[in-house]
Amino acid sequence: MELAERYIDGVLSGAIPACKWVKLACQRHRDDLKADNSADWPYRFDPAKAEKVCKFIELLPHTKGKWRKRDPLNPTAHLLRLEPWQCFIVCMVFGWVRKSDGFRRFRQVYVEVPRKNGKSALVAAIGIYMLCADGEEGAEVYAGATTEKQAWEVFGPAREMLINRPDVKDRAGISVNARNISIIAKAAKFEPVIGKPGDGASPSASITDEFHEHATSEQFDTMVTGMRSRRPKPAGRRPARSPRRGRCPESGHGKAERVGSARRPADRHAGPGRLRGQQGRCPTAAGAPPHQRAPGHVLRLSAAQAAGAPLIFALRNA
């Protein structure tokens, strides 16, 4: 959490190049912390929950390049180390919970970052966490994309991480198979999905990579509606809707929702936490090298989803 706080300080002070939307996300976190003690504020930030996920991710190894190689003189050199912006995303998603039941505040996350910034490795590790450490019985985690090759860009590293950390795999009772990762004792599974998944899926977590390549939002929508069975609403039901068409329907094409307004009902901006990039792109600081480019963050809670356990990530390159 300390790393995330340093990142927030750097963004708000201008020391870290960041686009408008990242600055607003950081400011929202600080503003919402001030409201944490208010009796009518429905959320609280739990640093222990945020740090638990960060520590779990950093137990897992790199799967590519020079970072994969083990160093006898440094036994942890091959393990993942979260960058500050990655730590910020993880802490915001997993640290903010509802006071009423402890479920997550944010359940839909849209992330835009420049290429080769490690987003696939990050969400692969999050997928493993959601499979074995989130406390969800019968967890179903899906790595979705438009092609099998793209789906394996997330699922493949997840397999490699577990194969190369047998201690983590064995302690969680995980079986790594050719086409899926499973925990037989908990009836849990993590597997790739291409195109529109079947209606029988009941995902506890879904990762949609390269979201802008999807012709419609069909896969995303099917995952969201399938999650309702995890925490059904006490009453009422929304009718099914037609898939949205066009590239990257959730990236904010054509509009940018207001963020940081003083007029924000607790169940709208601060509850749903809506933050969208403009025209599906995240502006970067002019001339900034790739490792300093500002990632775009969208943390959005869908009113159609009933509770905090299910989680869905949509990703694209900026």
C-alpha positions in Angstrom: 0.0 0.0 0.0 3.0 2.3 0.6 4.0 2.0 -3.0 0.5 2.9 -4.2 0.4 5.9 -1.9 3.8 7.1 -3.3 2.4 6.7 -6.8 -0.7 8.8 -5.8 1.5 11.5 -4.3 3.6 11.6 -7.4 0.7 11.8 -9.7 -1.1 14.6 -7.7 2.2 16.6 -7.3 3.0 16.3 -11.0 6.2 14.4 -10.4 4.8 11.4 -12.3 3.4 12.1 -15.8 -0.2 11.2 -15.9 -3.3 11.9 -18.0 -6.4 13.6 -16.7 -8.2 10.4 -15.9 -5.4 8.9 -13.8 -5.2 12.2 -11.8 -8.9 12.1 -11.1 -8.7 8.5 -10.0 -6.0 9.4 -7.6 -7.8 12.4 -6.3 -11.0 10.4 -5.9 -9.2 7.9 -3.6 -7.9 10.7 -1.4 -11.4 12.4 -1.3 -13.1 9.1 -0.5 -10.7 8.4 2.3 -11.8 11.6 4.0 -15.5 10.4 3.8 -14.6 7.0 5.3 -15.6 8.0 8.8 -18.9 9.4 7.8 -21.9 7.3 9.0 -23.7 7.7 5.7 -20.7 6.8 3.5 -21.2 3.1 2.4 -17.6 2.2 1.7 -14.3 1.8 3.6 -10.8 1.2 2.5 -9.1 -1.9 3.9 -5.3 -1.7 3.5 -5.0 -5.4 4.6 -7.1 -6.7 1.8 -5.2 -4.6 -0.8 -1.8 -5.7 0.6 -2.9 -9.4 0.6 -3.4 -9.4 -3.1 -0.2 -7.5 -3.8 1.8 -9.9 -1.7 0.2 -12.9 -3.5 1.0 -11.5 -6.9 4.6 -11.1 -5.9 4.9 -14.7 -5.0 4.5 -15.6 -8.7 7.4 -15.7 -11.2 8.1 -14.0 -14.5 7.5 -16.2 -17.5 9.5 -14.5 -20.3 12.8 -13.0 -21.1 15.8 -12.5 -18.8 13.5 -12.0 -15.8 12.5 -15.6 -15.9 16.0 -16.9 -15.2 16.8 -17.8 -11.6 19.7 -16.1 -10.0 21.5 -18.3 -7.3 22.7 -15.2 -5.6 19.2 -13.6 -5.5 16.5 -16.2 -5.0 13.7 -13.7 -5.5 15.0 -12.0 -8.6 12.7 -14.1 -10.9 9.6 -13.1 -9.0 7.1 -10.4 -10.1 7.6 -7.0 -8.6 4.6 -4.7 -9.0 5.3 -1.3 -10.6 3.7 1.7 -8.7 0.9 2.1 -11.2 0.1 -1.6 -11.1 0.1 -1.5 -7.3 -2.3 1.4 -7.5 -4.8 -0.5 -9.7 -4.7 -3.6 -7.5 -5.1 -1.6 -4.2 -8.0 0.4 -5.6 -9.9 -2.7 -6.9 -9.3 -5.0 -3.9 -8.9 -2.5 -1.0 -12.2 -0.6 -1.3 -15.1 -2.6 0.1 -18.7 -2.0 1.2 -19.2 -1.4 4.9 -22.4 -3.5 4.9 -21.0 -6.8 3.9 -17.3 -6.5 3.1 -17.7 -7.2 -0.6 -15.7 -5.3 -3.2 -16.8 -1.8 -4.1 -15.4 -2.0 -7.7 -16.3 -5.0 -9.7 -15.7 -3.9 -13.3 -12.3 -2.6 -14.2 -11.2 -1.2 -17.6 -7.5 -0.8 -18.0 -5.6 0.9 -20.9 -1.9 1.0 -20.9 0.8 1.2 -23.6 2.2 -2.0 -25.1 4.8 -4.0 -23.2 3.9 -2.7 -19.8 3.1 -6.1 -18.3 -0.7 -6.0 -18.3 -1.1 -9.6 -19.3 1.3 -10.9 -16.6 -0.6 -8.7 -14.0 -4.1 -10.0 -14.9 -2.8 -13.6 -15.2 -1.6 -13.3 -11.6 -4.9 -11.7 -10.5 -6.7 -14.6 -12.3 -4.7 -17.1 -10.1 -5.6 -15.2 -7.0 -9.3 -15.2 -7.9 -9.1 -18.9 -8.5 -7.5 -20.0 -5.2 -7.3 -17.2 -2.7 -10.4 -15.0 -3.0 -12.5 -17.3 -0.8 -15.0 -18.1 -3.5 -16.2 -21.7 -3.6 -16.6 -23.2 -7.1 -14.7 -20.3 -8.6 -14.8 -19.9 -12.4 -12.2 -17.7 -13.9 -12.1 -17.1 -17.6 -9.5 -15.5 -19.9 -11.4 -14.3 -22.9 -10.4 -12.9 -26.3 -11.5 -13.0 -29.9 -8.9 -15.7 -30.8 -7.4 -18.7 -29.0 -3.9 -17.2 -29.5 -4.9 -14.0 -27.7 -6.7 -15.8 -24.9 -3.5 -17.7 -24.2 -1.6 -14.5 -23.8 -3.2 -14.4 -20.3 -3.9 -18.1 -19.7 -0.5 -19.3 -20.9 1.5 -17.1 -18.4 -0.9 -18.2 -15.6 0.0 -21.9 -16.3 3.7 -21.1 -16.5 3.6 -19.2 -13.2 2.1 -22.2 -11.4 4.3 -24.7 -13.1 7.3 -22.7 -11.9 6.0 -22.3 -8.4 5.1 -25.8 -7.4 5.0 -24.8 -3.7 2.2 -22.3 -4.4 0.4 -24.8 -6.7 0.6 -27.7 -4.2 -0.4 -25.6 -1.2 -3.6 -24.4 -3.0 -4.3 -27.9 -4.3 -4.1 -26.7 -7.9 -3.9 -29.0 -10.9 -2.3 -27.5 -14.1 -3.8 -29.2 -17.1 -3.3 -28.8 -20.9 -6.5 -26.7 -21.3 -7.4 -25.5 -17.9 -6.2 -24.9 -14.3 -8.4 -26.5 -11.6 -8.9 -27.1 -7.9 -10.8 -30.4 -7.8 -11.5 -30.1 -4.0 -13.3 -26.7 -4.5 -14.8 -27.4 -8.0 -12.9 -24.4 -9.2 -11.4 -23.7 -12.6 -9.5 -21.2 -14.7 -9.6 -21.6 -18.5 -9.5 -19.6 -21.8 -12.7 -18.7 -23.7 -12.9 -17.5 -27.3 -15.8 -15.4 -28.6 -19.2 -15.7 -27.0 -19.1 -18.2 -24.1 -22.0 -20.5 -23.4 -24.9 -19.4 -21.3 -24.2 -21.9 -18.6 -21.1 -20.2 -17.3 -21.2 -18.7 -13.8 -18.0 -16.7 -13.7 -16.5 -15.4 -10.4 -13.9 -13.5 -12.5 -13.4 -12.7 -16.1 -10.5 -11.2 -18.0 -11.2 -9.8 -21.5 -7.9 -9.0 -23.2 -7.5 -6.6 -26.2 -11.1 -5.5 -25.7 -10.9 -3.1 -28.6 -10.6 -6.0 -31.0 -14.1 -7.3 -30.1 -16.7 -6.4 -32.8 -19.4 -6.3 -30.1 -19.6 -6.5 -26.3 -21.2 -9.9 -26.4 -18.5 -11.7 -24.5 -18.3 -9.0 -21.9 -22.1 -8.9 -21.4 -22.4 -12.6 -21.2 -19.8 -12.7 -18.4 -21.5 -9.9 -16.5 -25.0 -11.5 -16.7 -23.5 -14.9 -15.7 -22.0 -13.3 -12.6 -25.5 -12.5 -11.2 -26.0 -16.1 -10.0 -23.0 -15.6 -7.7 -24.8 -13.0 -5.6 -28.4 -12.8 -6.8 -30.5 -9.7 -6.1 -33.2 -10.2 -3.5 -35.9 -9.0 -6.0 -36.3 -7.6 -9.4 -34.5 -8.4 -12.7 -33.4 -6.5 -15.7 -34.5 -7.7 -19.2 -31.7 -8.9 -21.4 -30.3 -6.3 -23.8 -28.8 -6.6 -27.3 -25.0 -6.5 -27.5 -23.5 -3.1 -28.1 -21.7 -2.8 -31.4 -18.5 -1.0 -32.4 -14.9 -1.2 -31.3 -14.2 -1.2 -27.6 -17.8 -0.3 -26.4 -16.8 0.2 -22.8 -13.8 2.4 -23.5 -15.8 5.6 -23.6 -16.1 6.2 -27.3 -18.2 9.3 -27.9 -18.4 10.4 -24.3 -16.5 10.9 -21.1 -18.4 10.6 -17.8 -18.0 13.3 -15.2 -15.5 12.4 -12.5 -14.5 14.3 -9.4 -17.6 16.5 -9.3 -18.7 17.8 -5.9 -22.3 16.8 -6.8 -21.9 13.0 -6.6 -24.5 10.7 -5.0 -22.9 8.0 -2.9 -24.5 5.3 -5.1 -23.5 6.9 -8.4 -20.0 8.3 -8.9 -18.5 7.4 -5.6 -20.3 4.1 -5.5 -20.1 3.0 -9.1 -16.8 4.9 -9.3 -17.2 5.7 -12.9 -14.1 6.9 -14.8 -13.8 6.6 -18.5 -11.0 7.5 -20.9 -11.8 10.0 -23.7 -12.4 8.4 -27.1 -11.0 5.1 -25.9 -7.4 6.5 -25.7 -5.3 7.5 -22.8 -3.2 10.6 -23.4 0.4 10.3 -22.4 2.9 13.0 -21.6 4.6 14.3 -24.7 8.0 12.8 -25.2 7.7 10.5 -22.2 9.5 7.2 -22.6 7.3 4.1 -22.6 7.9 3.1 -19.0 6.8 6.6 -17.8 3.7 6.9 -20.0 0.5 7.3 -18.0 -1.8 4.3 -17.9 -5.5 4.9 -18.1 -7.7 3.4 -15.4 -11.4 2.8 -15.4 -12.9 1.4 -12.2 -16.6 1.0 -12.8 -19.2 -0.7 -10.8 -22.2 -2.0 -12.8 -25.6 -1.4 -11.3 -26.7 -4.6 -12.9 -24.4 -6.7 -10.8 -25.5 -7.5 -7.3 -22.5 -8.0 -5.1 -18.8 -7.7 -4.6 -17.3 -11.1 -5.1 -17.4 -11.4 -8.9 -14.9 -9.3 -10.8 -14.4 -8.6 -14.5 -11.4 -7.0 -16.2 -11.4 -5.5 -19.7 -8.0 -4.6 -21.1 -6.6 -2.9 -24.1 -3.3 -1.3 -25.4 -3.3 2.5 -25.3 
